[in-house]
Structures are given as C-alpha cells and as structure tokens.
Amino acid sequence: MEQPVHPFSELFAQLGLAEDEASIRSFIATHAPLPEGMRLEEAPFWTPAQAQLLREERLEDADWIVVIDQLNVAMHATPQS
C-alpha cells in the first residue's frame, strides 16, 4: 500500500502557516538557509508545537515525511540571487 503524498501547502496548513504559494515562498526566503547540520525541527522560528509535529512525523516516518524532506532541502538551500 502506497503512502499518500501531501502537497507542500498541506504541510504549511498543518503547521498553522499560510499555505498559498506566495506565502510559502516568502517563508522559505525569510528563514533559509538553515545552518549546515541543523535539523529542520531545531530551527528557532518554529513554535514548540510546530517543532514537535515535524519531529514526530520524521521519527514515525509518517506519510508526511516526503514533504517534510522537501521542506528540509528547501530550508538548507542557499537562496538564488
């Protein structure tokens, strides 16, 4: 049985953040890049509840892991000028 693949916007909604494309791009532009070696859920801008959601979903290898991994990559990438 395949795990469902959630769109990026649904992850942002789960985190209680604006989920439209412009808001997602703005969030990433504002907070990226994270320092090398910093786990996504350790970033200082998350609320405790947001960090816990990210941590639990990663540890459980839940169906959100694909999109969380995509966010992790985006947050560690150096923005293009």
mmCIF file of the N, C-alpha and C atoms, coordinates in Angstrom:
data_MODEL
# 
_entry.id   MODEL 
# 
loop_
_atom_site.group_PDB 
_atom_site.id 
_atom_site.type_symbol 
_atom_site.label_atom_id 
_atom_site.label_alt_id 
_atom_site.label_comp_id 
_atom_site.label_asym_id 
_atom_site.label_entity_id 
_atom_site.label_seq_id 
_atom_site.pdbx_PDB_ins_code 
_atom_site.Cartn_x 
_atom_site.Cartn_y 
_atom_site.Cartn_z 
_atom_site.occupancy 
_atom_site.B_iso_or_equiv 
_atom_site.pdbx_formal_charge 
_atom_site.auth_seq_id 
_atom_site.auth_comp_id 
_atom_site.auth_asym_id 
_atom_site.auth_atom_id 
_atom_site.pdbx_PDB_model_num 
ATOM 1   N N  . MET A 1 1  ? 0.841  -1.178 0.000  1.00 0.00 ? 1  MET A N  1 
ATOM 2   C CA . MET A 1 1  ? 0.000  0.000  0.000  1.00 0.00 ? 1  MET A CA 1 
ATOM 3   C C  . MET A 1 1  ? 0.888  1.244  0.000  1.00 0.00 ? 1  MET A C  1 
ATOM 4   N N  . GLU A 1 2  ? 0.624  2.138  -0.938 1.00 0.00 ? 2  GLU A N  1 
ATOM 5   C CA . GLU A 1 2  ? 1.421  3.354  -1.036 1.00 0.00 ? 2  GLU A CA 1 
ATOM 6   C C  . GLU A 1 2  ? 0.955  4.387  -0.021 1.00 0.00 ? 2  GLU A C  1 
ATOM 7   N N  . GLN A 1 3  ? 1.937  5.125  0.492  1.00 0.00 ? 3  GLN A N  1 
ATOM 8   C CA . GLN A 1 3  ? 1.602  6.217  1.394  1.00 0.00 ? 3  GLN A CA 1 
ATOM 9   C C  . GLN A 1 3  ? 1.099  7.395  0.574  1.00 0.00 ? 3  GLN A C  1 
ATOM 10  N N  . PRO A 1 4  ? 0.127  8.142  1.119  1.00 0.00 ? 4  PRO A N  1 
ATOM 11  C CA . PRO A 1 4  ? -0.330 9.317  0.384  1.00 0.00 ? 4  PRO A CA 1 
ATOM 12  C C  . PRO A 1 4  ? 0.771  10.372 0.314  1.00 0.00 ? 4  PRO A C  1 
ATOM 13  N N  . VAL A 1 5  ? 0.780  11.099 -0.785 1.00 0.00 ? 5  VAL A N  1 
ATOM 14  C CA . VAL A 1 5  ? 1.743  12.183 -0.935 1.00 0.00 ? 5  VAL A CA 1 
ATOM 15  C C  . VAL A 1 5  ? 0.981  13.488 -0.752 1.00 0.00 ? 5  VAL A C  1 
ATOM 16  N N  . HIS A 1 6  ? 1.396  14.236 0.250  1.00 0.00 ? 6  HIS A N  1 
ATOM 17  C CA . HIS A 1 6  ? 0.748  15.504 0.554  1.00 0.00 ? 6  HIS A CA 1 
ATOM 18  C C  . HIS A 1 6  ? 1.448  16.636 -0.198 1.00 0.00 ? 6  HIS A C  1 
ATOM 19  N N  . PRO A 1 7  ? 0.687  17.606 -0.678 1.00 0.00 ? 7  PRO A N  1 
ATOM 20  C CA . PRO A 1 7  ? 1.324  18.778 -1.273 1.00 0.00 ? 7  PRO A CA 1 
ATOM 21  C C  . PRO A 1 7  ? 1.950  19.655 -0.195 1.00 0.00 ? 7  PRO A C  1 
ATOM 22  N N  . PHE A 1 8  ? 2.925  20.435 -0.610 1.00 0.00 ? 8  PHE A N  1 
ATOM 23  C CA . PHE A 1 8  ? 3.622  21.381 0.279  1.00 0.00 ? 8  PHE A CA 1 
ATOM 24  C C  . PHE A 1 8  ? 2.623  22.226 1.057  1.00 0.00 ? 8  PHE A C  1 
ATOM 25  N N  . SER A 1 9  ? 1.596  22.693 0.380  1.00 0.00 ? 9  SER A N  1 
ATOM 26  C CA . SER A 1 9  ? 0.626  23.586 1.020  1.00 0.00 ? 9  SER A CA 1 
ATOM 27  C C  . SER A 1 9  ? -0.066 22.927 2.205  1.00 0.00 ? 9  SER A C  1 
ATOM 28  N N  . GLU A 1 10 ? -0.318 21.627 2.128  1.00 0.00 ? 10 GLU A N  1 
ATOM 29  C CA . GLU A 1 10 ? -0.953 20.929 3.251  1.00 0.00 ? 10 GLU A CA 1 
ATOM 30  C C  . GLU A 1 10 ? -0.044 20.876 4.466  1.00 0.00 ? 10 GLU A C  1 
ATOM 31  N N  . LEU A 1 11 ? 1.261  20.732 4.257  1.00 0.00 ? 11 LEU A N  1 
ATOM 32  C CA . LEU A 1 11 ? 2.188  20.750 5.383  1.00 0.00 ? 11 LEU A CA 1 
ATOM 33  C C  . LEU A 1 11 ? 2.149  22.115 6.066  1.00 0.00 ? 11 LEU A C  1 
ATOM 34  N N  . PHE A 1 12 ? 2.154  23.175 5.276  1.00 0.00 ? 12 PHE A N  1 
ATOM 35  C CA . PHE A 1 12 ? 2.087  24.517 5.854  1.00 0.00 ? 12 PHE A CA 1 
ATOM 36  C C  . PHE A 1 12 ? 0.781  24.707 6.618  1.00 0.00 ? 12 PHE A C  1 
ATOM 37  N N  . ALA A 1 13 ? -0.316 24.175 6.094  1.00 0.00 ? 13 ALA A N  1 
ATOM 38  C CA . ALA A 1 13 ? -1.596 24.249 6.799  1.00 0.00 ? 13 ALA A CA 1 
ATOM 39  C C  . ALA A 1 13 ? -1.515 23.478 8.118  1.00 0.00 ? 13 ALA A C  1 
ATOM 40  N N  . GLN A 1 14 ? -0.903 22.297 8.105  1.00 0.00 ? 14 GLN A N  1 
ATOM 41  C CA . GLN A 1 14 ? -0.742 21.505 9.330  1.00 0.00 ? 14 GLN A CA 1 
ATOM 42  C C  . GLN A 1 14 ? 0.073  22.264 10.380 1.00 0.00 ? 14 GLN A C  1 
ATOM 43  N N  . LEU A 1 15 ? 1.027  23.050 9.898  1.00 0.00 ? 15 LEU A N  1 
ATOM 44  C CA . LEU A 1 15 ? 1.881  23.830 10.801 1.00 0.00 ? 15 LEU A CA 1 
ATOM 45  C C  . LEU A 1 15 ? 1.222  25.143 11.235 1.00 0.00 ? 15 LEU A C  1 
ATOM 46  N N  . GLY A 1 16 ? 0.016  25.405 10.722 1.00 0.00 ? 16 GLY A N  1 
ATOM 47  C CA . GLY A 1 16 ? -0.692 26.624 11.087 1.00 0.00 ? 16 GLY A CA 1 
ATOM 48  C C  . GLY A 1 16 ? -0.165 27.857 10.376 1.00 0.00 ? 16 GLY A C  1 
ATOM 49  N N  . LEU A 1 17 ? 0.462  27.649 9.223  1.00 0.00 ? 17 LEU A N  1 
ATOM 50  C CA . LEU A 1 17 ? 1.036  28.751 8.449  1.00 0.00 ? 17 LEU A CA 1 
ATOM 51  C C  . LEU A 1 17 ? 0.213  28.984 7.186  1.00 0.00 ? 17 LEU A C  1 
ATOM 52  N N  . ALA A 1 18 ? 0.376  30.179 6.625  1.00 0.00 ? 18 ALA A N  1 
ATOM 53  C CA . ALA A 1 18 ? -0.295 30.479 5.360  1.00 0.00 ? 18 ALA A CA 1 
ATOM 54  C C  . ALA A 1 18 ? 0.152  29.466 4.321  1.00 0.00 ? 18 ALA A C  1 
ATOM 55  N N  . GLU A 1 19 ? -0.778 28.977 3.527  1.00 0.00 ? 19 GLU A N  1 
ATOM 56  C CA . GLU A 1 19 ? -0.481 27.865 2.624  1.00 0.00 ? 19 GLU A CA 1 
ATOM 57  C C  . GLU A 1 19 ? -0.517 28.215 1.152  1.00 0.00 ? 19 GLU A C  1 
ATOM 58  N N  . ASP A 1 20 ? -0.678 29.500 0.827  1.00 0.00 ? 20 ASP A N  1 
ATOM 59  C CA . ASP A 1 20 ? -0.656 29.878 -0.583 1.00 0.00 ? 20 ASP A CA 1 
ATOM 60  C C  . ASP A 1 20 ? 0.797  29.943 -1.064 1.00 0.00 ? 20 ASP A C  1 
ATOM 61  N N  . GLU A 1 21 ? 0.986  29.834 -2.359 1.00 0.00 ? 21 GLU A N  1 
ATOM 62  C CA . GLU A 1 21 ? 2.332  29.741 -2.933 1.00 0.00 ? 21 GLU A CA 1 
ATOM 63  C C  . GLU A 1 21 ? 3.208  30.935 -2.560 1.00 0.00 ? 21 GLU A C  1 
ATOM 64  N N  . ALA A 1 22 ? 2.655  32.138 -2.629 1.00 0.00 ? 22 ALA A N  1 
ATOM 65  C CA . ALA A 1 22 ? 3.443  33.341 -2.310 1.00 0.00 ? 22 ALA A CA 1 
ATOM 66  C C  . ALA A 1 22 ? 3.903  33.327 -0.852 1.00 0.00 ? 22 ALA A C  1 
ATOM 67  N N  . SER A 1 23 ? 3.038  32.894 0.049  1.00 0.00 ? 23 SER A N  1 
ATOM 68  C CA . SER A 1 23 ? 3.400  32.845 1.472  1.00 0.00 ? 23 SER A CA 1 
ATOM 69  C C  . SER A 1 23 ? 4.456  31.782 1.737  1.00 0.00 ? 23 SER A C  1 
ATOM 70  N N  . ILE A 1 24 ? 4.345  30.655 1.066  1.00 0.00 ? 24 ILE A N  1 
ATOM 71  C CA . ILE A 1 24 ? 5.333  29.588 1.229  1.00 0.00 ? 24 ILE A CA 1 
ATOM 72  C C  . ILE A 1 24 ? 6.698  30.065 0.729  1.00 0.00 ? 24 ILE A C  1 
ATOM 73  N N  . ARG A 1 25 ? 6.715  30.691 -0.438 1.00 0.00 ? 25 ARG A N  1 
ATOM 74  C CA . ARG A 1 25 ? 7.979  31.218 -0.977 1.00 0.00 ? 25 ARG A CA 1 
ATOM 75  C C  . ARG A 1 25 ? 8.573  32.267 -0.033 1.00 0.00 ? 25 ARG A C  1 
ATOM 76  N N  . SER A 1 26 ? 7.729  33.131 0.493  1.00 0.00 ? 26 SER A N  1 
ATOM 77  C CA . SER A 1 26 ? 8.188  34.169 1.414  1.00 0.00 ? 26 SER A CA 1 
ATOM 78  C C  . SER A 1 26 ? 8.758  33.560 2.694  1.00 0.00 ? 26 SER A C  1 
ATOM 79  N N  . PHE A 1 27 ? 8.092  32.542 3.227  1.00 0.00 ? 27 PHE A N  1 
ATOM 80  C CA . PHE A 1 27 ? 8.563  31.869 4.441  1.00 0.00 ? 27 PHE A CA 1 
ATOM 81  C C  . PHE A 1 27 ? 9.957  31.287 4.213  1.00 0.00 ? 27 PHE A C  1 
ATOM 82  N N  . ILE A 1 28 ? 10.125 30.582 3.114  1.00 0.00 ? 28 ILE A N  1 
ATOM 83  C CA . ILE A 1 28 ? 11.421 29.965 2.815  1.00 0.00 ? 28 ILE A CA 1 
ATOM 84  C C  . ILE A 1 28 ? 12.481 31.035 2.594  1.00 0.00 ? 28 ILE A C  1 
ATOM 85  N N  . ALA A 1 29 ? 12.146 32.077 1.850  1.00 0.00 ? 29 ALA A N  1 
ATOM 86  C CA . ALA A 1 29 ? 13.106 33.165 1.599  1.00 0.00 ? 29 ALA A CA 1 
ATOM 87  C C  . ALA A 1 29 ? 13.514 33.862 2.893  1.00 0.00 ? 29 ALA A C  1 
ATOM 88  N N  . THR A 1 30 ? 12.584 33.988 3.819  1.00 0.00 ? 30 THR A N  1 
ATOM 89  C CA . THR A 1 30 ? 12.859 34.665 5.087  1.00 0.00 ? 30 THR A CA 1 
ATOM 90  C C  . THR A 1 30 ? 13.748 33.832 5.996  1.00 0.00 ? 30 THR A C  1 
ATOM 91  N N  . HIS A 1 31 ? 13.546 32.530 6.026  1.00 0.00 ? 31 HIS A N  1 
ATOM 92  C CA . HIS A 1 31 ? 14.206 31.677 7.018  1.00 0.00 ? 31 HIS A CA 1 
ATOM 93  C C  . HIS A 1 31 ? 15.368 30.835 6.496  1.00 0.00 ? 31 HIS A C  1 
ATOM 94  N N  . ALA A 1 32 ? 15.517 30.720 5.200  1.00 0.00 ? 32 ALA A N  1 
ATOM 95  C CA . ALA A 1 32 ? 16.596 29.896 4.642  1.00 0.00 ? 32 ALA A CA 1 
ATOM 96  C C  . ALA A 1 32 ? 17.826 30.769 4.384  1.00 0.00 ? 32 ALA A C  1 
ATOM 97  N N  . PRO A 1 33 ? 18.996 30.214 4.376  1.00 0.00 ? 33 PRO A N  1 
ATOM 98  C CA . PRO A 1 33 ? 19.291 28.803 4.619  1.00 0.00 ? 33 PRO A CA 1 
ATOM 99  C C  . PRO A 1 33 ? 19.523 28.534 6.105  1.00 0.00 ? 33 PRO A C  1 
ATOM 100 N N  . LEU A 1 34 ? 19.140 27.346 6.526  1.00 0.00 ? 34 LEU A N  1 
ATOM 101 C CA . LEU A 1 34 ? 19.462 26.905 7.880  1.00 0.00 ? 34 LEU A CA 1 
ATOM 102 C C  . LEU A 1 34 ? 20.933 26.520 7.917  1.00 0.00 ? 34 LEU A C  1 
ATOM 103 N N  . PRO A 1 35 ? 21.570 26.658 9.075  1.00 0.00 ? 35 PRO A N  1 
ATOM 104 C CA . PRO A 1 35 ? 22.973 26.239 9.176  1.00 0.00 ? 35 PRO A CA 1 
ATOM 105 C C  . PRO A 1 35 ? 23.136 24.748 8.881  1.00 0.00 ? 35 PRO A C  1 
ATOM 106 N N  . GLU A 1 36 ? 24.254 24.416 8.263  1.00 0.00 ? 36 GLU A N  1 
ATOM 107 C CA . GLU A 1 36 ? 24.549 23.013 7.978  1.00 0.00 ? 36 GLU A CA 1 
ATOM 108 C C  . GLU A 1 36 ? 24.542 22.239 9.294  1.00 0.00 ? 36 GLU A C  1 
ATOM 109 N N  . GLY A 1 37 ? 23.921 21.086 9.279  1.00 0.00 ? 37 GLY A N  1 
ATOM 110 C CA . GLY A 1 37 ? 23.872 20.251 10.474 1.00 0.00 ? 37 GLY A CA 1 
ATOM 111 C C  . GLY A 1 37 ? 22.676 20.528 11.373 1.00 0.00 ? 37 GLY A C  1 
ATOM 112 N N  . MET A 1 38 ? 21.939 21.611 11.132 1.00 0.00 ? 38 MET A N  1 
ATOM 113 C CA . MET A 1 38 ? 20.757 21.898 11.946 1.00 0.00 ? 38 MET A CA 1 
ATOM 114 C C  . MET A 1 38 ? 19.579 21.129 11.369 1.00 0.00 ? 38 MET A C  1 
ATOM 115 N N  . ARG A 1 39 ? 18.925 20.360 12.222 1.00 0.00 ? 39 ARG A N  1 
ATOM 116 C CA . ARG A 1 39 ? 17.723 19.645 11.797 1.00 0.00 ? 39 ARG A CA 1 
ATOM 117 C C  . ARG A 1 39 ? 16.599 20.650 11.597 1.00 0.00 ? 39 ARG A C  1 
ATOM 118 N N  . LEU A 1 40 ? 15.729 20.360 10.680 1.00 0.00 ? 40 LEU A N  1 
ATOM 119 C CA . LEU A 1 40 ? 14.623 21.257 10.373 1.00 0.00 ? 40 LEU A CA 1 
ATOM 120 C C  . LEU A 1 40 ? 13.843 21.617 11.624 1.00 0.00 ? 40 LEU A C  1 
ATOM 121 N N  . GLU A 1 41 ? 13.522 20.630 12.441 1.00 0.00 ? 41 GLU A N  1 
ATOM 122 C CA . GLU A 1 41 ? 12.697 20.887 13.626 1.00 0.00 ? 41 GLU A CA 1 
ATOM 123 C C  . GLU A 1 41 ? 13.430 21.646 14.734 1.00 0.00 ? 41 GLU A C  1 
ATOM 124 N N  . GLU A 1 42 ? 14.741 21.807 14.598 1.00 0.00 ? 42 GLU A N  1 
ATOM 125 C CA . GLU A 1 42 ? 15.530 22.555 15.589 1.00 0.00 ? 42 GLU A CA 1 
ATOM 126 C C  . GLU A 1 42 ? 15.607 24.041 15.277 1.00 0.00 ? 42 GLU A C  1 
ATOM 127 N N  . ALA A 1 43 ? 15.102 24.447 14.123 1.00 0.00 ? 43 ALA A N  1 
ATOM 128 C CA . ALA A 1 43 ? 15.175 25.853 13.729 1.00 0.00 ? 43 ALA A CA 1 
ATOM 129 C C  . ALA A 1 43 ? 14.451 26.725 14.752 1.00 0.00 ? 43 ALA A C  1 
ATOM 130 N N  . PRO A 1 44 ? 15.018 27.876 15.077 1.00 0.00 ? 44 PRO A N  1 
ATOM 131 C CA . PRO A 1 44 ? 14.480 28.705 16.162 1.00 0.00 ? 44 PRO A CA 1 
ATOM 132 C C  . PRO A 1 44 ? 13.158 29.391 15.861 1.00 0.00 ? 44 PRO A C  1 
ATOM 133 N N  . PHE A 1 45 ? 12.719 29.394 14.610 1.00 0.00 ? 45 PHE A N  1 
ATOM 134 C CA . PHE A 1 45 ? 11.491 30.111 14.276 1.00 0.00 ? 45 PHE A CA 1 
ATOM 135 C C  . PHE A 1 45 ? 10.225 29.290 14.485 1.00 0.00 ? 45 PHE A C  1 
ATOM 136 N N  . TRP A 1 46 ? 10.345 27.983 14.722 1.00 0.00 ? 46 TRP A N  1 
ATOM 137 C CA . TRP A 1 46 ? 9.164  27.159 14.964 1.00 0.00 ? 46 TRP A CA 1 
ATOM 138 C C  . TRP A 1 46 ? 8.631  27.374 16.364 1.00 0.00 ? 46 TRP A C  1 
ATOM 139 N N  . THR A 1 47 ? 7.329  27.270 16.528 1.00 0.00 ? 47 THR A N  1 
ATOM 140 C CA . THR A 1 47 ? 6.749  27.220 17.866 1.00 0.00 ? 47 THR A CA 1 
ATOM 141 C C  . THR A 1 47 ? 7.040  25.821 18.415 1.00 0.00 ? 47 THR A C  1 
ATOM 142 N N  . PRO A 1 48 ? 6.934  25.619 19.714 1.00 0.00 ? 48 PRO A N  1 
ATOM 143 C CA . PRO A 1 48 ? 7.134  24.264 20.245 1.00 0.00 ? 48 PRO A CA 1 
ATOM 144 C C  . PRO A 1 48 ? 6.215  23.228 19.590 1.00 0.00 ? 48 PRO A C  1 
ATOM 145 N N  . ALA A 1 49 ? 4.976  23.588 19.325 1.00 0.00 ? 49 ALA A N  1 
ATOM 146 C CA . ALA A 1 49 ? 4.034  22.648 18.706 1.00 0.00 ? 49 ALA A CA 1 
ATOM 147 C C  . ALA A 1 49 ? 4.437  22.316 17.268 1.00 0.00 ? 49 ALA A C  1 
ATOM 148 N N  . GLN A 1 50 ? 4.896  23.302 16.519 1.00 0.00 ? 50 GLN A N  1 
ATOM 149 C CA . GLN A 1 50 ? 5.339  23.057 15.143 1.00 0.00 ? 50 GLN A CA 1 
ATOM 150 C C  . GLN A 1 50 ? 6.564  22.147 15.132 1.00 0.00 ? 50 GLN A C  1 
ATOM 151 N N  . ALA A 1 51 ? 7.525  22.436 15.993 1.00 0.00 ? 51 ALA A N  1 
ATOM 152 C CA . ALA A 1 51 ? 8.737  21.613 16.071 1.00 0.00 ? 51 ALA A CA 1 
ATOM 153 C C  . ALA A 1 51 ? 8.386  20.181 16.457 1.00 0.00 ? 51 ALA A C  1 
ATOM 154 N N  . GLN A 1 52 ? 7.458  20.024 17.383 1.00 0.00 ? 52 GLN A N  1 
ATOM 155 C CA . GLN A 1 52 ? 7.052  18.687 17.810 1.00 0.00 ? 52 GLN A CA 1 
ATOM 156 C C  . GLN A 1 52 ? 6.392  17.927 16.662 1.00 0.00 ? 52 GLN A C  1 
ATOM 157 N N  . LEU A 1 53 ? 5.532  18.589 15.910 1.00 0.00 ? 53 LEU A N  1 
ATOM 158 C CA . LEU A 1 53 ? 4.890  17.941 14.766 1.00 0.00 ? 53 LEU A CA 1 
ATOM 159 C C  . LEU A 1 53 ? 5.939  17.456 13.772 1.00 0.00 ? 53 LEU A C  1 
ATOM 160 N N  . LEU A 1 54 ? 6.881  18.308 13.417 1.00 0.00 ? 54 LEU A N  1 
ATOM 161 C CA . LEU A 1 54 ? 7.929  17.924 12.470 1.00 0.00 ? 54 LEU A CA 1 
ATOM 162 C C  . LEU A 1 54 ? 8.768  16.768 13.003 1.00 0.00 ? 54 LEU A C  1 
ATOM 163 N N  . ARG A 1 55 ? 9.134  16.834 14.269 1.00 0.00 ? 55 ARG A N  1 
ATOM 164 C CA . ARG A 1 55 ? 9.951  15.786 14.894 1.00 0.00 ? 55 ARG A CA 1 
ATOM 165 C C  . ARG A 1 55 ? 9.201  14.460 14.906 1.00 0.00 ? 55 ARG A C  1 
ATOM 166 N N  . GLU A 1 56 ? 7.957  14.487 15.364 1.00 0.00 ? 56 GLU A N  1 
ATOM 167 C CA . GLU A 1 56 ? 7.183  13.248 15.461 1.00 0.00 ? 56 GLU A CA 1 
ATOM 168 C C  . GLU A 1 56 ? 6.946  12.614 14.094 1.00 0.00 ? 56 GLU A C  1 
ATOM 169 N N  . GLU A 1 57 ? 6.630  13.424 13.116 1.00 0.00 ? 57 GLU A N  1 
ATOM 170 C CA . GLU A 1 57 ? 6.380  12.885 11.785 1.00 0.00 ? 57 GLU A CA 1 
ATOM 171 C C  . GLU A 1 57 ? 7.652  12.278 11.197 1.00 0.00 ? 57 GLU A C  1 
ATOM 172 N N  . ARG A 1 58 ? 8.795  12.897 11.461 1.00 0.00 ? 58 ARG A N  1 
ATOM 173 C CA . ARG A 1 58 ? 10.062 12.356 10.962 1.00 0.00 ? 58 ARG A CA 1 
ATOM 174 C C  . ARG A 1 58 ? 10.389 11.048 11.671 1.00 0.00 ? 58 ARG A C  1 
ATOM 175 N N  . LEU A 1 59 ? 10.251 11.035 12.986 1.00 0.00 ? 59 LEU A N  1 
ATOM 176 C CA . LEU A 1 59 ? 10.591 9.832  13.747 1.00 0.00 ? 59 LEU A CA 1 
ATOM 177 C C  . LEU A 1 59 ? 9.679  8.657  13.411 1.00 0.00 ? 59 LEU A C  1 
ATOM 178 N N  . GLU A 1 60 ? 8.426  8.950  13.143 1.00 0.00 ? 60 GLU A N  1 
ATOM 179 C CA . GLU A 1 60 ? 7.467  7.895  12.817 1.00 0.00 ? 60 GLU A CA 1 
ATOM 180 C C  . GLU A 1 60 ? 7.520  7.505  11.350 1.00 0.00 ? 60 GLU A C  1 
ATOM 181 N N  . ASP A 1 61 ? 8.336  8.237  10.572 1.00 0.00 ? 61 ASP A N  1 
ATOM 182 C CA . ASP A 1 61 ? 8.408  8.018  9.127  1.00 0.00 ? 61 ASP A CA 1 
ATOM 183 C C  . ASP A 1 61 ? 6.993  8.000  8.552  1.00 0.00 ? 61 ASP A C  1 
ATOM 184 N N  . ALA A 1 62 ? 6.208  8.942  9.022  1.00 0.00 ? 62 ALA A N  1 
ATOM 185 C CA . ALA A 1 62 ? 4.797  9.031  8.654  1.00 0.00 ? 62 ALA A CA 1 
ATOM 186 C C  . ALA A 1 62 ? 4.627  9.449  7.198  1.00 0.00 ? 62 ALA A C  1 
ATOM 187 N N  . ASP A 1 63 ? 3.381  9.496  6.766  1.00 0.00 ? 63 ASP A N  1 
ATOM 188 C CA . ASP A 1 63 ? 3.122  9.831  5.370  1.00 0.00 ? 63 ASP A CA 1 
ATOM 189 C C  . ASP A 1 63 ? 3.476  11.274 5.025  1.00 0.00 ? 63 ASP A C  1 
ATOM 190 N N  . TRP A 1 64 ? 3.804  12.080 6.023  1.00 0.00 ? 64 TRP A N  1 
ATOM 191 C CA . TRP A 1 64 ? 4.241  13.458 5.785  1.00 0.00 ? 64 TRP A CA 1 
ATOM 192 C C  . TRP A 1 64 ? 5.731  13.547 5.479  1.00 0.00 ? 64 TRP A C  1 
ATOM 193 N N  . ILE A 1 65 ? 6.473  12.454 5.629  1.00 0.00 ? 65 ILE A N  1 
ATOM 194 C CA . ILE A 1 65 ? 7.933  12.519 5.561  1.00 0.00 ? 65 ILE A CA 1 
ATOM 195 C C  . ILE A 1 65 ? 8.444  13.019 4.214  1.00 0.00 ? 65 ILE A C  1 
ATOM 196 N N  . VAL A 1 66 ? 7.776  12.690 3.128  1.00 0.00 ? 66 VAL A N  1 
ATOM 197 C CA . VAL A 1 66 ? 8.238  13.126 1.810  1.00 0.00 ? 66 VAL A CA 1 
ATOM 198 C C  . VAL A 1 66 ? 8.221  14.645 1.720  1.00 0.00 ? 66 VAL A C  1 
ATOM 199 N N  . VAL A 1 67 ? 7.135  15.253 2.106  1.00 0.00 ? 67 VAL A N  1 
ATOM 200 C CA . VAL A 1 67 ? 7.026  16.707 2.015  1.00 0.00 ? 67 VAL A CA 1 
ATOM 201 C C  . VAL A 1 67 ? 7.881  17.398 3.087  1.00 0.00 ? 67 VAL A C  1 
ATOM 202 N N  . ILE A 1 68 ? 8.047  16.777 4.241  1.00 0.00 ? 68 ILE A N  1 
ATOM 203 C CA . ILE A 1 68 ? 8.948  17.336 5.262  1.00 0.00 ? 68 ILE A CA 1 
ATOM 204 C C  . ILE A 1 68 ? 10.380 17.314 4.747  1.00 0.00 ? 68 ILE A C  1 
ATOM 205 N N  . ASP A 1 69 ? 10.754 16.235 4.083  1.00 0.00 ? 69 ASP A N  1 
ATOM 206 C CA . ASP A 1 69 ? 12.090 16.169 3.477  1.00 0.00 ? 69 ASP A CA 1 
ATOM 207 C C  . ASP A 1 69 ? 12.265 17.250 2.411  1.00 0.00 ? 69 ASP A C  1 
ATOM 208 N N  . GLN A 1 70 ? 11.229 17.502 1.630  1.00 0.00 ? 70 GLN A N  1 
ATOM 209 C CA . GLN A 1 70 ? 11.300 18.551 0.610  1.00 0.00 ? 70 GLN A CA 1 
ATOM 210 C C  . GLN A 1 70 ? 11.491 19.922 1.275  1.00 0.00 ? 70 GLN A C  1 
ATOM 211 N N  . LEU A 1 71 ? 10.774 20.161 2.365  1.00 0.00 ? 71 LEU A N  1 
ATOM 212 C CA . LEU A 1 71 ? 10.929 21.421 3.085  1.00 0.00 ? 71 LEU A CA 1 
ATOM 213 C C  . LEU A 1 71 ? 12.329 21.518 3.677  1.00 0.00 ? 71 LEU A C  1 
ATOM 214 N N  . ASN A 1 72 ? 12.838 20.425 4.203  1.00 0.00 ? 72 ASN A N  1 
ATOM 215 C CA . ASN A 1 72 ? 14.184 20.404 4.762  1.00 0.00 ? 72 ASN A CA 1 
ATOM 216 C C  . ASN A 1 72 ? 15.217 20.789 3.709  1.00 0.00 ? 72 ASN A C  1 
ATOM 217 N N  . VAL A 1 73 ? 15.086 20.217 2.524  1.00 0.00 ? 73 VAL A N  1 
ATOM 218 C CA . VAL A 1 73 ? 16.015 20.545 1.428  1.00 0.00 ? 73 VAL A CA 1 
ATOM 219 C C  . VAL A 1 73 ? 15.906 22.029 1.081  1.00 0.00 ? 73 VAL A C  1 
ATOM 220 N N  . ALA A 1 74 ? 14.686 22.518 0.957  1.00 0.00 ? 74 ALA A N  1 
ATOM 221 C CA . ALA A 1 74 ? 14.477 23.921 0.608  1.00 0.00 ? 74 ALA A CA 1 
ATOM 222 C C  . ALA A 1 74 ? 15.051 24.850 1.685  1.00 0.00 ? 74 ALA A C  1 
ATOM 223 N N  . MET A 1 75 ? 14.919 24.476 2.939  1.00 0.00 ? 75 MET A N  1 
ATOM 224 C CA . MET A 1 75 ? 15.372 25.334 4.031  1.00 0.00 ? 75 MET A CA 1 
ATOM 225 C C  . MET A 1 75 ? 16.891 25.305 4.191  1.00 0.00 ? 75 MET A C  1 
ATOM 226 N N  . HIS A 1 76 ? 17.548 24.301 3.660  1.00 0.00 ? 76 HIS A N  1 
ATOM 227 C CA . HIS A 1 76 ? 19.006 24.230 3.737  1.00 0.00 ? 76 HIS A CA 1 
ATOM 228 C C  . HIS A 1 76 ? 19.695 24.737 2.460  1.00 0.00 ? 76 HIS A C  1 
ATOM 229 N N  . ALA A 1 77 ? 18.918 25.022 1.437  1.00 0.00 ? 77 ALA A N  1 
ATOM 230 C CA . ALA A 1 77 ? 19.481 25.504 0.177  1.00 0.00 ? 77 ALA A CA 1 
ATOM 231 C C  . ALA A 1 77 ? 19.840 26.976 0.290  1.00 0.00 ? 77 ALA A C  1 
ATOM 232 N N  . THR A 1 78 ? 20.904 27.347 -0.390 1.00 0.00 ? 78 THR A N  1 
ATOM 233 C CA . THR A 1 78 ? 21.290 28.745 -0.449 1.00 0.00 ? 78 THR A CA 1 
ATOM 234 C C  . THR A 1 78 ? 20.395 29.440 -1.463 1.00 0.00 ? 78 THR A C  1 
ATOM 235 N N  . PRO A 1 79 ? 19.734 30.535 -1.041 1.00 0.00 ? 79 PRO A N  1 
ATOM 236 C CA . PRO A 1 79 ? 18.831 31.215 -1.987 1.00 0.00 ? 79 PRO A CA 1 
ATOM 237 C C  . PRO A 1 79 ? 19.571 31.715 -3.222 1.00 0.00 ? 79 PRO A C  1 
ATOM 238 N N  . GLN A 1 80 ? 18.887 31.647 -4.340 1.00 0.00 ? 80 GLN A N  1 
ATOM 239 C CA . GLN A 1 80 ? 19.453 32.145 -5.605 1.00 0.00 ? 80 GLN A CA 1 
ATOM 240 C C  . GLN A 1 80 ? 19.216 33.637 -5.676 1.00 0.00 ? 80 GLN A C  1 
ATOM 241 N N  . SER A 1 81 ? 20.213 34.398 -6.089 1.00 0.00 ? 81 SER A N  1 
ATOM 242 C CA . SER A 1 81 ? 20.043 35.845 -6.200 1.00 0.00 ? 81 SER A CA 1 
ATOM 243 C C  . SER A 1 81 ? 19.579 36.236 -7.580 1.00 0.00 ? 81 SER A C  1 
# 
